[in-house]
Amino acid sequence: MQQIEGWLKRGNLKGFLLMISELIEYGFDDSDWGAFQVGLESAVQVEDWFYYPLDGRVSICVEISCLDEEGDIDVKVFFPAEEPCLRQQIRAVWMVFNRLDVSPDVQLID
């Protein structure tokens, strides 16, 4: 597994997760988002990071820091080494979600 890590605007987390799920053809839905919300709240009391797998065409794992620093959070994305294009795709999504403010109610259009 390879890893990319950096910061992300907390308000853009849902949109970021939706888009990286699209990259791997995973159907991220409200139940996934609910798991993130509950997991982040629970993890604050237990540990500093919340871990969540996304299994689509390939499997990736997302770790999110529960510590919010002025609206920013630390994020790590783990992905298979045999998917070299995925690194650049995730970086591109990350760049967009760090430069734009996206509604927390963002949804994909089918």
C-alpha positions in Angstrom: 0.0 0.0 0.0 1.1 3.6 -0.7 0.0 6.6 1.2 -0.8 10.2 0.6 -1.4 12.6 3.5 -2.1 16.2 4.1 -4.7 18.6 5.4 -8.3 19.2 4.3 -10.9 21.7 5.1 -13.2 19.9 7.5 -16.3 21.3 5.8 -15.2 19.7 2.5 -14.7 16.2 3.9 -18.0 14.8 2.6 -17.3 16.0 -1.0 -13.8 14.8 -0.9 -14.9 11.3 0.2 -17.6 11.3 -2.5 -15.1 12.1 -5.2 -12.4 9.6 -4.2 -15.1 7.0 -3.9 -16.0 7.8 -7.5 -12.4 7.2 -8.5 -12.6 3.6 -7.3 -16.2 3.1 -8.3 -17.4 2.8 -4.7 -21.0 3.8 -4.1 -20.5 6.2 -1.1 -23.9 7.0 0.4 -25.6 8.5 3.4 -24.8 5.4 5.5 -21.1 5.8 4.8 -21.3 9.5 5.7 -23.2 8.7 8.9 -20.5 6.2 9.8 -17.8 8.9 9.4 -19.8 11.4 11.5 -20.3 8.9 14.3 -16.8 7.5 14.0 -15.2 10.9 14.3 -17.3 11.8 17.3 -16.5 8.5 19.0 -12.8 8.5 18.1 -12.3 11.8 19.8 -12.9 10.1 23.1 -10.9 7.0 22.3 -8.0 7.9 19.9 -6.8 10.6 17.6 -7.7 9.0 14.2 -10.7 7.5 12.6 -10.2 4.7 10.0 -12.6 3.7 7.3 -12.2 1.4 4.3 -13.7 2.1 0.9 -14.0 -1.1 -1.3 -14.7 -0.5 -4.9 -12.8 -1.5 -8.1 -9.8 -1.3 -5.7 -9.7 -0.9 -2.0 -8.5 2.2 -0.3 -8.5 3.2 3.4 -9.0 6.7 4.7 -7.7 7.8 8.1 -9.0 11.2 9.5 -7.6 13.0 12.5 -10.2 13.9 15.0 -8.3 17.0 16.0 -9.7 20.1 14.2 -7.2 22.9 13.8 -9.0 26.1 12.8 -11.4 24.2 10.5 -8.7 21.9 9.0 -8.1 18.2 9.6 -5.3 15.8 8.7 -6.2 13.1 6.3 -4.3 10.0 5.1 -5.4 7.9 2.1 -3.9 4.4 1.6 -4.1 2.8 -1.8 -2.7 -0.1 -3.7 0.8 0.4 -5.1 -0.2 -1.3 -8.4 -2.6 1.6 -9.1 0.0 4.4 -10.1 -2.6 6.7 -11.7 -4.7 6.7 -8.5 -2.1 8.8 -6.7 -2.4 11.6 -9.2 -6.2 11.4 -9.3 -6.4 11.6 -5.5 -4.0 14.5 -5.5 -6.1 16.3 -8.1 -9.3 15.8 -6.0 -7.4 16.9 -2.9 -6.3 20.1 -4.6 -9.8 21.0 -5.6 -11.3 20.4 -2.2 -8.5 22.5 -0.5 -9.1 25.5 -2.8 -12.9 25.6 -3.0 -15.6 25.7 -0.3 -18.1 22.9 -1.0 -21.4 22.6 0.7 -21.5 20.0 3.5 -24.8 18.8 1.9 -23.0 18.0 -1.4 -24.4 15.1 -3.4 -23.5 13.4 -6.7 -25.7 13.9 -9.7 -26.5 10.6 -11.3 
